[in-house]
Amino acid sequence: MANNMTSNSNTWQENKDDIIMLANRSDKNFVLELPAGRYRLDAGRRMRTLRSILNISQVKELLQQGSLVIEN
């Protein structure tokens, strides 16, 4: 079955503008309640994720507090 697939048959194409690095700049670990489930983001760590995560209220609050930042 995989042999019949072409490079254009992907069901999801990554748009580089939609991908961000979200970094935990605090000294606390956070458990983010995301639609797909919980995600633990430890102090000093970062995650590669979709920009749509910025629509989640918990993430918005942590960004406003300065605990989370978006890296380039």
Number of C-alpha atoms within 10 A of each C-alpha: 4 5 5 6 9 8 5 8 9 8 5 7 8 8 8 8 8 10 14 18 15 23 20 23 16 17 10 11 14 17 12 14 14 13 8 6 8 11 12 12 18 17 16 13 14 17 16 11 13 16 14 10 16 16 9 13 12 14 19 14 13 15 17 10 11 12 17 23 18 14 11 6
